[in-house]
Amino acid sequence: MRTTRILLGLALVGGLAGCLETDAERGVAGAAAGALIADATDNSVITGAAIGGLAGVFCDDLNVPGCQPRY
């Protein structure tokens, strides 16, 4: 069951990857992915969402490859 949740979450987030152009969009997707991964690994969902959301918002500021806005 845990593997199914992780794979489903990765598929959902991966499907949104092409649409994420603003900090808010990346933050929401990061929060959802963080919460999903935290739940699947039996950790705090709130903490996972907070870390994922922050990672999504700041990924372009930290020059993470694939996270640069395309104008």
The 8 nearest C-alpha neighbors of each residue, nearest first, counted from 0:
[[1, 3, 2, 4, 39, 5, 6, 7],
 [0, 2, 4, 3, 39, 5, 40, 6],
 [3, 1, 5, 4, 0, 6, 39, 7],
 [2, 4, 0, 6, 1, 5, 7, 8],
 [5, 3, 7, 1, 2, 6, 8, 39],
 [4, 6, 8, 2, 7, 3, 9, 39],
 [7, 5, 9, 3, 8, 4, 10, 2],
 [8, 6, 10, 4, 5, 9, 3, 11],
 [9, 7, 5, 11, 10, 6, 4, 12],
 [8, 10, 6, 12, 11, 7, 13, 5],
 [9, 11, 13, 7, 8, 12, 14, 6],
 [12, 10, 8, 14, 13, 9, 7, 15],
 [11, 13, 9, 15, 14, 10, 8, 16],
 [14, 12, 10, 16, 15, 11, 9, 17],
 [15, 13, 11, 12, 16, 10, 17, 9],
 [14, 16, 12, 13, 18, 17, 11, 19],
 [15, 17, 13, 18, 14, 19, 12, 25],
 [16, 18, 15, 19, 14, 20, 13, 12],
 [19, 17, 15, 16, 20, 24, 14, 25],
 [20, 18, 24, 25, 16, 17, 21, 15],
 [19, 21, 68, 18, 24, 22, 69, 25],
 [22, 20, 24, 23, 19, 25, 68, 56],
 [21, 23, 56, 25, 24, 26, 20, 55],
 [22, 24, 26, 21, 25, 27, 56, 55],
 [25, 23, 27, 21, 26, 19, 22, 28],
 [24, 26, 55, 28, 22, 23, 19, 27],
 [27, 25, 52, 55, 56, 23, 29, 24],
 [26, 28, 30, 24, 29, 25, 52, 23],
 [29, 27, 31, 25, 30, 26, 32, 24],
 [30, 28, 51, 52, 55, 26, 32, 27],
 [29, 31, 52, 48, 51, 33, 27, 28],
 [32, 30, 28, 34, 29, 33, 35, 48],
 [31, 33, 29, 35, 30, 34, 36, 28],
 [34, 32, 47, 51, 48, 30, 36, 35],
 [35, 33, 48, 44, 47, 37, 31, 32],
 [36, 34, 32, 38, 33, 37, 31, 39],
 [35, 37, 39, 33, 38, 34, 32, 40],
 [38, 36, 42, 34, 40, 47, 44, 35],
 [39, 37, 41, 35, 40, 36, 44, 42],
 [38, 40, 36, 1, 37, 41, 35, 4],
 [39, 41, 37, 38, 42, 36, 1, 35],
 [42, 40, 38, 39, 37, 43, 44, 36],
 [41, 43, 37, 40, 38, 44, 47, 39],
 [44, 42, 46, 45, 37, 47, 38, 41],
 [43, 45, 34, 47, 37, 46, 38, 48],
 [46, 44, 48, 47, 43, 49, 34, 37],
 [45, 47, 49, 43, 48, 44, 50, 34],
 [48, 46, 33, 34, 44, 37, 50, 45],
 [47, 49, 30, 34, 33, 51, 45, 46],
 [48, 50, 46, 52, 47, 51, 30, 45],
 [51, 49, 53, 47, 52, 48, 54, 46],
 [52, 50, 29, 33, 30, 54, 48, 53],
 [53, 51, 30, 26, 29, 55, 49, 54],
 [52, 54, 56, 50, 55, 51, 57, 49],
 [53, 55, 51, 57, 52, 56, 58, 50],
 [56, 54, 26, 25, 29, 52, 53, 58],
 [55, 57, 26, 22, 53, 54, 25, 58],
 [56, 58, 60, 54, 59, 55, 53, 61],
 [59, 57, 61, 55, 60, 63, 54, 56],
 [58, 60, 62, 67, 66, 61, 57, 63],
 [61, 59, 57, 62, 58, 63, 56, 67],
 [60, 62, 58, 59, 63, 57, 66, 64],
 [63, 61, 59, 60, 64, 58, 67, 66],
 [62, 64, 58, 66, 61, 59, 65, 67],
 [65, 63, 66, 62, 67, 59, 58, 61],
 [66, 64, 67, 63, 59, 68, 62, 58],
 [65, 67, 59, 64, 63, 58, 68, 62],
 [66, 68, 59, 65, 69, 64, 62, 63],
 [69, 67, 20, 70, 66, 21, 59, 19],
 [70, 68, 67, 20, 66, 19, 65, 21],
 [69, 68, 20, 67, 21, 19, 66, 18]]
